[in-house]
Amino acid sequence: MAGGGQPMFTGLVECTAKIVSARRSGDMVEMEIGDVPFAGELKRGDSVSVSGACLTVVVPGRNSFTVEMMPETFDNTLFSKTGPGYRVNLERAMAATGRFEGHIVTGHVDLVSMVVALKSHGKSRELDFTLPVDAAGLVARKGSVAVQGVSLTVIERGDSFFRVGLIPETLKFTTLGELKIGDPVNLEYDILSKYLKDLLESRTLQVDDRLTMDRLAEMGWS
C-alpha cells in the first residue's frame, strides 16, 4: 500500500495464480503474477497478499500484475526458493467496510517453515510443519496461524512442530493441496500472540531491573 495505514488480510484466499517471473531491478525485486482473475480491478499502490506476503502492486495489467519487494523480503520468504510456474494464493487487502472472517493476517512473513509430515483422512488431510523451539509459545493448540496466506487452526503442537487440518474446500481452492513433504511455506504467527509475547517480555524485564537491597548487594554496593 502506497502511504496510508497498514493493510489487513483475513487469510481467506480469493484465488490462486502463478509466478511469471522474478528479477532484481536496481535495489528492488520485481515479480510478475499471471492468470489473475481480478487483475483488471487492481491499481498501482494496491496491496495484495501473495502466499502470505503483503506486496505492493506497481504495474497492474489485464490478466497479471507486477509487485516489488525489498531483497530482504525476497530472500526471507519462499519466493527465493521458487520460480516461474510456481502457484501462489492471492487475497486483496480487506476493505474497511468488509465482513471480517478468518483471523487478522498482516502479510508480514515471520519465517519459512517446511512440511515434515502429511496424512490423509478420507477427503481431508493433516500436515505437520517445522516450528523453531524458541517460537513454540507463539503457536497454541486451537489458535490461528497463516500458512501460505491461508488462515488455519492449529490442532496439535509439539516442541518443534505444529499440525493443521485441511478440509476438502481448502485443499481444492488453495495451493495447500499441492504441498509435499519437504516443501517450504511462508508462515505468519497470530499477531495477538506476538503482541502478548512482547508484553510479557517487557514486564519481565521491568521486574528484573528493579533496584532492591539484594540487587544492590549483588552489584557490589553492600
N, C-alpha and C positions, 0 to 999 in steps of 0.2 A: 504494500500500500504506500503510495507516494504521499507522505505527510499524513496528517490526521492521527486518529487513535490506533490502538493495537487491534488488528483484525482478529476475529474469533471464529473457530470452526466447531463442529459438533461431533465429528467422527463418523458421520453418515455419508457414505460415498455416493456421489451423483452418477458417476460413470467411470469406465476405465478407458485408457488411451495408450499410446506408445511413444517412447522416445525416438525422435527422428535423428537428432544429432546433438552433440555437446562439444563445445570448443572454448578455449581460452581466448578472450578478446581484451587485450591490454591487461588491466589488473582485475578483470571480472571473468566469470564463466557464463557463457550463453548456452541455453539448452532449448531446443525446439521440441514441442509436444504435438503429435499429429493424431488424426482421426478423432477429433474432439467434437461431440455433438453440439455443445454450447459455445464453440469458439467464436461464432459470429456475434454473440452477445457481449463479449469481453471488450474492454477498452484499456488503453495504456494506463498503467498505475494500479490496475485491479490486483487483488491478492487471491491466489489460488493455492490450495493445499495439494501438493504433488507427492503422493505416497507419504503424507505426513509432514512434509517440509513446506512452510509458508514461503512462497516465492512471488515475486512481482512481475506482472506482465509488462514487457517493454515493446513487443511487436505483436499486436493482435492480427488475426487473419480469418479467412472464411472457414477453414477446416482445421487450423492449427494455431498455436500461439508460441511466442518465444519469451522465456523468462531469463533473468540474470541473477547471479548469486556471487557472493564473495568466494574466493578459492578455499577459504577455511570451511565454509558451508559445504562446498562440493567435496572436499577431502574427508569431512567428518560425517558424511551421510553415505547411503548405499550408492549414490549416483557415481561415485568414483570407482565402483566395482561393477558397473553395468555399462551398456552401450546401446546403439541403435536397435530398435525392435523390442527393447525391454518394456513390459507393460506396467503402467502405473495407475494408482487410484487418484481420482480428482474430486475435489469439493471446493466450491466457491465460498468466500467468506460469508458468514451469516449476516443477513440484513438485520438492522435494529428492530424491525417490526416482524421478523421471522419467528416461527414457532420453534422453541428450543427442545431438542431431543438429544439422545446420546449423552455426552458429557463435555465439559469445557476442554477444548483442544486448542493450544496456542499455535501449533505449527513449528515450535522450536524443538527440534530433534535432540534428545538427550544423549543417545548413543546408538551405534549399530549393533543390534543383537543378532542371534543366529538360531535357526531351527535345530533342535537337538533330538527331538522325538516326535513321532507322528503316529496316531492311532485312529482308525476309522470305527465308527459305531453306527452301522447301517448307513443312513444318508448324512449323518453328522460326523464331525471329526474333532479330535483333541490334538493340540500342538503344544509342545514344550519349547521355551526359548531360554537362552542363557541370560543370567542376571548376575551382575557383579555383587560380590559379598557385601561391599560397603553400601549397596543400594537396596538391600533387602527390606529396609524399613520404609522404602518409598512405594512398595508394592504390597498390597494387602489382599487377603482372600476375600472375595466378593467385592473388591474395589475395582477401579477402572484403569485401563491403560489404552494407549493408542498404538497399534501396530500397523505400519504402512498407512497411517492416517485413518484406520478403522477403529472405532470405539468398541472395546471388548471388555468383558467381565472376567476377572481372574477367578478361576475355580480351584486352584491349588498353588501354593508357593513353597519352595524349598530354599535351602541356603544359597544355591547357585542357579536356580531356575524358577520359572513360573509357567503355569499351564492355563490355556484358554480353551473354550469350546466353541466350535463354529457350526452354526445351523445351516441347512441347505441354502437358504436365501443368501447368506453371507458368502458361502462357497461359490455360488453361481454368479453373483453380481459384483464381486471384488476380485482382486488378484490373489487373495489368500488361498483360494482353492488350487493354485498352481504351485504353492510352496513345497519344497522337498527338504529333506534333512541336509543341513549344511548351508542352506540359503541364508543370505544376510537380509535383515529387515530394519527399517527405521523404527525406533522406539521412543515414545514420549511418556514420561510418568504423569500421573494425575497432578495437575498444578496445585490442588489443595494439599496433597501430600508434601509437595516441595515447600509450600509456604509454612506448613506445620513443622516440618523438619528445621527450617531456618529459625522459626520462632523458638522452638525448644532448645536449639543450639545456642541461640542468643541469650536465653535466660540462664542456661547452664554456665556460660561464660561470665555473666553478671554475678552469679552466685559465687563462682570460683574466685573472682577477682576482688571480693570484698576484703577490706583490711580488718583483721581481727588480731587480738593479742597473740594468738598462736601463730598466725600468719606472719606477724612482725618478728616473732622469735625465730621462725624458720629462715627469715631473711637476714638474721644477724643483729636485729635491733632489740635484744633482750636486756 
